[in-house]
Amino acid sequence: MNIQIMYNNNSKIEARILKSKLLSNGFNLVDSLADLVIIIGGDGTFLNSIRKLNYNPLPLYIGVNCGNLGYLQDISCAQIDKIITYLKENKNNISTDKISKFSIAKISYIYENNKVITDNAINELQVVGKKYRRIEFELNDLIDFKEKIVSSGIVFATPLGSTAYNKSLGGPILCEGIDAICATLFAPIQNNKTKDYITNSLVGNKFGIKLLSSLDDVEIFIDGQQVDVDFKGLKEINVEIDTKKLYKLNLYEKTYSRNMFEKMIK
């Protein structure tokens, strides 16, 4: 089994200990083309690592929590030996009951010259006004729904990301395993000039937006990181559920949803 270790600057000691124990137990450590990726840190480290790996659906992922709550990271740093034991006993027969499947959002930037640039998000895409000033855009479901909106922006959240900004903005929590996207508005405005605005949050599997404000006033964030987008000639941004998924090992047969709700309650 080829294993890749990813970690943040605050988890160097834990990473060094884990690497030493994996090597002494006969595992191969690699920097790419891994069968298993172990990510040490908090939820932010998990999201950043997935993005660095270009949302690769092939490895199985494990999250080791060295942050705060760690909704995604269900294994504590003190339980590293249990990871080793489990992998030695089950490296050729990992139970599907211990694996969570996460939906990925596919993002398409469509330009006037018909050029299309794609990206992914596992958590969310935010299209917002700079310093959260108001912007105007048209939201559609790529079929027949169309709505003109003035707000500070919009969040397109996967089920995984539905517990983050989406929830704080009043959007629903989507259960693990649902192939859907929640589109939730930042501080929408409704008056006699914005009569089309009817709802704060929509759930579907495809959405598109056409920016009507100056593109100089818009910023885009993916999974918590600001991204550079070529706005020149940008006609539309589409978001839909991708065909590829990510798979994460839950060592204690605890799904992401169960881990999240338990930590929220506590």
Buried (B, 14 or more C-beta within 10 A) or exposed (E): BBBBBBBBEEBEEBBEBBBEBBEEEEBEEBEEEBBBBBBBBBBBBBBBBBBEBEBBBEBBBBBBBBBEBBBBBBBEBEBBEEBBEBBEEEBEEBEEEBBBBBBBBBBBBBBEEEEEEEBBBBBBBBBBBEEEEBBBBBBBBBEEEEBBBBBBBBBBBBBBBBBBBBBEBEBBBBEBBBBBBBBBBBEBBEEEEBEEBEEBBBBBBBBBBBBEBEEEBBBBBBBBEEBEBEBEEBBBBBBBBBEEBBBBBBBEEBBBBBBBBEEEEE
